[in-house]
Amino acid sequence: MATKTITITLDAYKKLRAKKASNESFTDIILKLTRKKNTLDYIRSLKTSTELADNIEKAMQETRKAKLRKVDL
């Protein structure tokens, strides 16, 4: 695998290190942080309120079940 050396600030390094689990590499954490996420995944990753994420998921499911009807104006 090819590698690249990058320069980051000490503050950025400390923030990356704080997010990294002991069994993860910095590459792992950078890839995890930069992958495309949907909104619900992002809210769950905040770990601040699982209730909020659950409510959003429930609303999304109800929206998908709703039947749309055509209205002529």
Backbone as CSV, one residue per row, in Angstrom:
resi,resn,N_x,N_y,N_z,CA_x,CA_y,CA_z,C_x,C_y,C_z
1,MET,0.843,-1.169,0.000,0.000,0.000,0.000,0.893,1.238,0.000
2,ALA,0.543,2.195,-0.840,1.294,3.453,-0.899,0.971,4.305,0.319
3,THR,1.909,5.118,0.715,1.686,6.016,1.844,2.047,7.435,1.448
4,LYS,1.471,8.389,2.158,1.764,9.806,1.977,1.992,10.408,3.346
5,THR,2.900,11.326,3.433,3.139,12.058,4.668,2.403,13.384,4.572
6,ILE,1.636,13.708,5.605,0.921,14.980,5.627,1.340,15.768,6.866
7,THR,1.159,17.058,6.800,1.454,17.918,7.941,0.139,18.474,8.462
8,ILE,-0.093,18.313,9.759,-1.286,18.863,10.394,-0.855,19.622,11.647
9,THR,-1.724,20.483,12.105,-1.397,21.241,13.311,-1.454,20.321,14.527
10,LEU,-0.836,20.754,15.597,-0.864,19.988,16.841,-2.296,19.841,17.338
11,ASP,-3.092,20.897,17.189,-4.495,20.841,17.605,-5.254,19.776,16.815
12,ALA,-5.039,19.728,15.501,-5.699,18.720,14.666,-5.256,17.316,15.072
13,TYR,-3.978,17.149,15.341,-3.454,15.852,15.774,-4.108,15.404,17.081
14,LYS,-4.213,16.322,18.039,-4.820,15.974,19.327,-6.280,15.569,19.158
15,LYS,-6.993,16.263,18.268,-8.403,15.926,18.032,-8.533,14.560,17.359
16,LEU,-7.669,14.270,16.400,-7.682,12.947,15.764,-7.346,11.856,16.773
17,ARG,-6.328,12.091,17.567,-5.912,11.112,18.574,-7.031,10.850,19.579
18,ALA,-7.792,11.889,19.939,-8.894,11.735,20.888,-10.029,10.884,20.308
19,LYS,-10.217,10.928,19.001,-11.278,10.146,18.349,-10.857,8.709,18.077
20,LYS,-9.567,8.450,18.108,-9.016,7.153,17.724,-9.085,6.160,18.877
21,ALA,-9.609,4.986,18.594,-9.589,3.895,19.574,-8.190,3.281,19.583
22,SER,-7.865,2.582,20.650,-6.510,2.023,20.775,-6.185,1.006,19.683
23,ASN,-7.210,0.364,19.140,-6.972,-0.642,18.098,-7.114,-0.071,16.682
24,GLU,-7.253,1.251,16.551,-7.401,1.885,15.246,-6.119,2.618,14.861
25,SER,-5.883,2.676,13.571,-4.769,3.482,13.072,-5.306,4.877,12.748
26,PHE,-4.400,5.812,12.527,-4.847,7.139,12.116,-5.534,7.062,10.755
27,THR,-5.071,6.180,9.882,-5.743,5.983,8.597,-7.181,5.540,8.812
28,ASP,-7.387,4.585,9.730,-8.745,4.115,10.023,-9.648,5.263,10.456
29,ILE,-9.164,6.090,11.367,-10.006,7.163,11.894,-10.262,8.239,10.843
30,ILE,-9.272,8.545,10.012,-9.486,9.534,8.945,-10.520,9.018,7.952
31,LEU,-10.416,7.748,7.574,-11.397,7.175,6.648,-12.791,7.149,7.267
32,LYS,-12.865,6.822,8.559,-14.157,6.796,9.238,-14.784,8.192,9.282
33,LEU,-13.981,9.182,9.579,-14.494,10.547,9.700,-14.864,11.165,8.355
34,THR,-14.276,10.678,7.276,-14.515,11.295,5.973,-15.455,10.501,5.077
35,ARG,-15.909,9.345,5.529,-16.831,8.589,4.676,-18.180,9.296,4.633
36,LYS,-18.897,9.027,3.570,-20.203,9.648,3.393,-21.176,9.020,4.384
37,LYS,-21.844,9.860,5.130,-22.806,9.384,6.122,-24.163,9.995,5.835
38,ASN,-25.177,9.283,6.237,-26.473,9.923,6.179,-26.707,10.656,7.499
39,THR,-27.697,11.486,7.524,-27.951,12.328,8.694,-28.170,11.506,9.950
40,LEU,-28.908,10.427,9.835,-29.193,9.596,11.004,-27.914,8.980,11.569
41,ASP,-27.036,8.501,10.706,-25.749,7.965,11.177,-24.943,9.037,11.899
42,TYR,-24.974,10.245,11.343,-24.234,11.342,11.970,-24.782,11.646,13.364
43,ILE,-26.093,11.726,13.494,-26.696,12.025,14.799,-26.368,10.927,15.799
44,ARG,-26.430,9.684,15.362,-26.078,8.581,16.265,-24.604,8.650,16.682
45,SER,-23.742,9.115,15.799,-22.313,9.183,16.125,-22.002,10.258,17.164
46,LEU,-22.892,11.217,17.327,-22.677,12.275,18.313,-22.774,11.757,19.740
47,LYS,-23.493,10.680,19.932,-23.659,10.052,21.246,-24.221,11.016,22.287
48,THR,-24.972,12.009,21.835,-25.553,12.950,22.787,-26.986,12.591,23.119
49,SER,-27.717,12.108,22.126,-29.111,11.791,22.381,-29.582,10.672,21.463
50,THR,-29.667,9.483,22.004,-30.201,8.383,21.198,-31.696,8.584,20.992
51,GLU,-32.340,9.288,21.922,-33.776,9.552,21.785,-34.040,10.396,20.538
52,LEU,-33.219,11.397,20.302,-33.365,12.229,19.109,-33.212,11.389,17.853
53,ALA,-32.197,10.562,17.794,-31.973,9.709,16.622,-33.131,8.742,16.430
54,ASP,-33.634,8.172,17.522,-34.768,7.250,17.430,-36.013,7.959,16.904
55,ASN,-36.255,9.186,17.371,-37.417,9.950,16.909,-37.304,10.299,15.432
56,ILE,-36.111,10.649,14.998,-35.905,10.958,13.583,-36.119,9.712,12.736
57,GLU,-35.595,8.584,13.196,-35.772,7.336,12.453,-37.250,6.975,12.346
58,LYS,-37.990,7.135,13.429,-39.428,6.843,13.426,-40.157,7.761,12.443
59,ALA,-39.826,9.041,12.442,-40.454,9.985,11.518,-40.129,9.634,10.070
60,MET,-38.899,9.206,9.814,-38.515,8.813,8.457,-39.312,7.596,8.000
61,GLN,-39.503,6.635,8.894,-40.274,5.439,8.550,-41.730,5.797,8.269
62,GLU,-42.300,6.690,9.083,-43.689,7.105,8.872,-43.843,7.857,7.556
63,THR,-42.860,8.659,7.212,-42.899,9.400,5.953,-42.862,8.440,4.768
64,ARG,-42.045,7.404,4.864,-41.962,6.422,3.772,-43.272,5.666,3.593
65,LYS,-43.994,5.447,4.691,-45.253,4.710,4.635,-46.399,5.568,4.101
66,ALA,-46.277,6.875,4.200,-47.361,7.776,3.796,-47.646,7.614,2.306
67,LYS,-48.910,7.644,1.981,-49.312,7.535,0.584,-49.580,8.931,0.046
68,LEU,-48.975,9.215,-1.071,-49.166,10.512,-1.700,-50.358,10.443,-2.632
69,ARG,-51.051,11.540,-2.729,-52.171,11.581,-3.660,-52.046,12.820,-4.521
70,LYS,-52.559,12.717,-5.710,-52.482,13.825,-6.646,-53.604,14.806,-6.345
71,VAL,-53.261,16.076,-6.308,-54.250,17.123,-6.068,-54.192,18.091,-7.235
72,ASP,-55.336,18.302,-7.880,-55.407,19.270,-8.977,-55.750,20.635,-8.410
73,LEU,-54.993,21.623,-8.801,-55.240,22.989,-8.330,-55.853,23.835,-9.406
